[in-house]
Amino acid sequence: MALEKVPKRLHRIALIASAKTISEYSILLRHLMLGLADESIPALLVCPPKCDIDSIVLGAVDVIRFPILELPFADKLNKKLLVERLRKFNPTILHCLCESRALLTRKIARKLDIPYILMVNSLQKRFRKISISPERCLRIVVPTKSIETNMIKFYPNFIDRIEQINVGSFVTTSEHCFSENTSHANIVTVHPLRHSEEFENLFSAIRHLSIDSYEFMIVIIDSGKSEDKLWKMLKALDLLQVVTIVPRKMPWRSILASGDIFVRPDPNKAFDPLLLGAMSVGTAVAGCRGGVDDLLIEDQTAVIFDPKDELSIMRILQKLLDRREFARKIAKNAQEYVKEHHSVSSMISAYLKIYDVIQK
């Protein structure tokens, strides 16, 4: 007797994004929207008014800019207008892409009487609770094991709804780490959102390498919030001639691909898409423990330094600069790790499965 086929559910997904999602997780959002398009699933994006989404939104995707009216004391009216516009789209599921939009998503889900998914991309603190509906939030998606463990600790009542889905990334076929036979090296790093002691230690170490006749250029992907202080520090260390600063809104995957070494200078409390991107394009990664460090497997996918110890940083960078075969091996290992654990197709399949499970 032939098995009865289960009819495919008809989904209509409303993605709710913050400005941070658009700027820092643009690759994830782009891959997700392309995956929905491939499955012929209608999608709508709710995002802030001034976000640049031209490189993210492709094809026939509806966009609602929220707040709709940028006026003081218009919060209640804006939520009402948003709900009205969403009703016209008639979503079956809300997909909240970061915890900063959790409360908004919860309220909209109640108004529309539909379930929602909440993505949590960073480690949570005890005294800053996320607003989560026990009735309508049917999945809490996290990108790493460390964030999953953290969420279970602070939200034990939702343990059966917490699910890890690795962020997907395409791995390049070429290897960029020291691919050219030259003594020169390109180092890419990212400036922390807050000016930190660890960043000063990194560039003090780089200054000593420069004095020791190592040749390199440094590209800093900057948040734009402390550029004046950054330039002053670089001037004081006499590094202006070897440093280029680019804004984070630039196409950072191509910037990462131009490097031989990527340095994560401080512990990050959130999942770092730049770190994943650096590994996927084949650069050797140097990073530090603490925060969300799941991707950093010592002497396999990365080399590890102590961000508070200038000598530790200098020794690690020297190791990569002097032992280029070792650096290339680290970069290759990282690419293989990303290919095995962070495929885009696996990420899309996991989300489609969740949509099928939670839709009424």
Long-range contacts (C-beta under 8 A, 24 or more apart in sequence): 9-92, 9-355, 9-356, 9-359, 10-92, 11-41, 11-42, 11-92, 11-93, 11-355, 11-359, 12-41, 12-42, 12-43, 12-44, 12-89, 12-90, 12-91, 12-92, 12-93, 13-41, 13-42, 13-43, 13-44, 13-91, 13-92, 13-93, 13-95, 13-355, 14-43, 14-44, 14-45, 14-46, 14-86, 14-89, 14-91, 14-93, 14-94, 14-95, 15-43, 15-44, 15-45, 15-46, 15-95, 15-97, 16-46, 16-94, 16-95, 16-96, 16-97, 16-101, 16-104, 16-105, 16-108, 17-45, 17-46, 17-47, 17-51, 17-97, 17-98, 17-101, 18-47, 18-48, 18-97, 18-98, 18-100, 18-101, 19-47, 19-48, 19-50, 19-51, 20-98, 20-100, 21-47, 21-97, 21-98, 22-47, 22-48, 22-51, 22-52, 22-53, 22-56, 23-51, 23-248, 23-249, 24-248, 24-273, 25-97, 25-98, 25-121, 25-167, 25-273, 26-55, 26-56, 27-169, 27-253, 27-273, 27-277, 28-97, 28-167, 28-168, 28-273, 29-56, 29-97, 30-55, 30-56, 30-58, 31-168, 31-344, 31-347, 31-348, 32-347, 32-348, 32-351, 33-57, 33-58, 33-61, 34-58, 35-344, 35-347, 35-348, 35-351, 35-352, 37-61, 38-348, 39-348, 39-352, 41-355, 42-89, 44-86, 44-89, 44-91, 46-82, 46-86, 52-249, 55-251, 62-89, 79-104, 79-107, 79-108, 82-108, 83-108, 83-111, 83-112, 86-112, 87-112, 92-359, 92-360, 93-117, 93-355, 93-358, 93-359, 95-119, 95-351, 99-124, 99-130, 102-130, 102-131, 102-132, 103-131, 106-131, 106-132, 106-133, 106-136, 106-137, 109-133, 109-136, 109-137, 110-136, 114-360, 115-358, 115-359, 115-360, 117-141, 117-354, 117-358, 119-143, 120-147, 120-151, 121-147, 121-270, 121-271, 122-147, 122-269, 122-270, 122-271, 122-292, 123-147, 123-150, 123-269, 123-270, 123-291, 123-292, 124-150, 124-151, 124-154, 126-154, 129-154, 130-155, 132-158, 134-158, 137-161, 138-357, 138-358, 139-163, 139-354, 139-357, 139-358, 141-165, 141-351, 141-354, 143-167, 143-271, 144-271, 144-292, 144-294, 144-295, 145-294, 146-291, 146-292, 146-293, 146-294, 147-271, 147-292, 163-350, 163-354, 165-347, 165-350, 165-351, 166-341, 166-342, 166-346, 166-347, 167-271, 167-273, 167-276, 167-342, 167-347, 168-342, 168-343, 168-344, 168-345, 168-346, 168-347, 168-348, 169-276, 169-277, 169-279, 169-280, 169-338, 169-342, 169-344, 170-280, 170-344, 171-280, 171-281, 171-282, 171-335, 171-338, 171-339, 172-257, 172-280, 172-281, 172-282, 172-335, 174-282, 175-282, 175-328, 175-331, 175-332, 175-335, 176-257, 176-258, 176-259, 176-260, 176-281, 176-282, 176-283, 176-331, 177-260, 177-261, 177-282, 177-283, 177-284, 177-324, 177-327, 177-328, 177-330, 177-331, 177-332, 178-260, 178-324, 178-327, 178-328, 183-215, 184-215, 184-216, 184-217, 185-214, 185-215, 185-216, 185-217, 185-260, 185-261, 185-321, 186-216, 186-217, 186-219, 186-258, 186-259, 186-260, 186-261, 187-216, 187-217, 187-218, 187-219, 187-259, 187-260, 187-261, 187-262, 187-263, 187-317, 188-218, 188-219, 188-220, 188-221, 188-255, 188-256, 188-258, 188-259, 188-261, 188-262, 188-263, 188-278, 188-283, 189-218, 189-219, 189-220, 189-221, 189-262, 189-263, 189-264, 189-265, 190-220, 190-221, 190-222, 190-248, 190-264, 190-265, 190-274, 191-220, 191-221, 191-222, 191-223, 191-226, 191-230, 191-245, 192-223, 192-265, 192-266, 193-223, 193-225, 194-225, 194-226, 195-226, 195-229, 195-230, 196-265, 196-266, 197-308, 198-265, 198-266, 198-288, 198-307, 198-308, 199-233, 199-265, 199-266, 200-233, 201-307, 201-308, 201-309, 201-310, 201-313, 202-263, 202-265, 202-307, 202-313, 203-233, 203-234, 203-237, 203-239, 204-237, 204-310, 205-310, 205-311, 205-313, 205-314, 205-317, 206-237, 206-239, 206-317, 207-237, 207-238, 207-239, 208-310, 208-314, 209-314, 209-317, 209-318, 209-321, 210-239, 210-242, 214-318, 214-321, 216-242, 216-321, 217-242, 217-243, 217-244, 218-242, 218-243, 218-244, 219-243, 219-244, 219-245, 219-246, 219-255, 219-258, 219-259, 220-244, 220-245, 220-246, 221-246, 221-247, 221-248, 221-250, 221-252, 221-255, 221-274, 222-246, 222-247, 222-248, 223-248, 224-248, 252-277, 253-277, 253-281, 256-281, 256-283, 257-281, 257-282, 257-283, 259-283, 260-284, 260-327, 261-285, 261-286, 261-317, 261-320, 261-321, 261-327, 262-286, 263-287, 263-317, 264-288, 264-296, 265-307, 266-307, 267-291, 267-293, 267-307, 268-292, 268-293, 276-338, 276-342, 279-331, 279-334, 279-335, 279-337, 279-338, 280-334, 280-335, 280-338, 280-342, 282-331, 282-332, 282-334, 282-335, 283-331, 284-320, 284-327, 284-328, 284-330, 284-331, 284-334, 285-330, 285-331, 285-334, 286-316, 286-317, 286-320, 295-334, 295-337, 297-337, 299-330, 300-330, 300-333, 300-334, 300-337, 301-330, 301-333, 301-334, 301-337, 302-330, 302-334, 303-330
